[in-house]
Structure formats: structure tokens, C-alpha cells
Amino acid sequence: MANITLAIPDELHHKIKTHSEIRWSEVVRCILQKKVEQFELLEKLTCKSKLTEEDAREISSKIDSVVAKKLGLK
């Protein structure tokens, strides 16, 4: 199994150390696995897409506007 090194803020490190009963490497391993699976799914869903990055930005902007309006933020 490979090892990685992470840089984390001192405050977070202190909080982690107060919970030594938790297997933090297992927590991080699970989070990384879920994130990789999300990216793999995204790649699978978009690999044949003909949308450009600009198209995606435009759609995202329209969705943001509708959501903001529904939430009364606009």
C-alpha cells in the first residue's frame, strides 16, 4: 500500500489529535475513494458530450440564477 503526506492547518491537527481513538487514515482513505468514484462517474457521463466548457458555464449560470430567484436572493 502506498503512503501519502498531507499538509493540514495546525488547528485541525490539534483537533485530530484530541480524537486518537479514530483511525484517521481510514477516514481519509474512504473520503478519497468516494471522491475518485465521483470523478469517474462524471467522466463516464461527460466523455461523449458535445458541450463546450463555455456551454457548461452558461447552463450553470442559468441554473444559479433560477435557484437564487427561488430562494429570494435575486
Secondary structure, DSSP 8 states (H G I E B T S, - for coil): ---------HHHHHHHHTTTTS-HHHHHHHHHHHHHHHHHHHHHHHTT----HHHHHHHHHHHHHHHHHHTT--
